[in-house]
Amino acid sequence: MRRSVLLEVLVYCPHVGRTVTATRNAAIDRLVSCSNAEHCRDRALQGAAPEADRPFPRGCAVYPSLAK
């Protein structure tokens, strides 16, 4: 199995109002991680949702499937 190339990119985050570092998976052409993810999660909902469904704010460019 071939490993995918991971690229470090800069993405503007509307939630913190500044540019953050993110990782893009070149094989699937999607953002897969964000340097600000731990601070950006909605802490009020985090305990209520299962670990696999951690909520992020609406419009999250990096985690759109987890954004509520």
N, C-alpha and C positions, 0 to 999 in steps of 0.2 A: 504494500500500500504506500502510495506517495504522500508525503506530508505537504500540507498547504503552506504557502508563503504568508506570513503575518506581517502586515505593514503598519508602522506607527503613523497616524495621521492626526491633524488638528481639526477639530469640529467645534463650531459655535454651539454652545449649550444655552437655549433660551431660559432654562430654569435658574441657572446661576448667573446668567448675563455676561459670560465671558467664554473664551476659547479653552477647550480641554483636550487632553491627549486621549485618543481612542485607538483601538486596534482593528484593522480591517483584514478579514480573511480573503485572500486573493482568489481562492478556488470558488467560493460561493459569492464573492463580491458583496459582502455585507459587513457592517460594523459588528464586532463581537464582544468588545469590552470598552470600558470608559474609566479613566483615572479618577473621576469624580463620583462614581456609582455609589459608593458607601455613604456619601454625604447627601446624595440626591434622592435616595429612597424615601418614600412617605412613611415616616416612623409611626404615625397613628394607625396605619393599616397593616403594618408589617407583622404584628403579633396575631392579627385576626386571620391572615391568609396562610395557606400551607407554604412550606419552604420553596416548592417548585414554582409558586405563583407570587413572587415578591412584587409588590406594586411600585411602579415608577410614575412620575407625573405625566399627564397627557402630552402628546407631541414629542416624546423622547425619541431622538434620532437614532440612538444606539440600541435601545431595548423596546421597539414599538410593540412587540407581542406581549410584553409585560406591563406596558403603560395602561393605566385605567382611566 
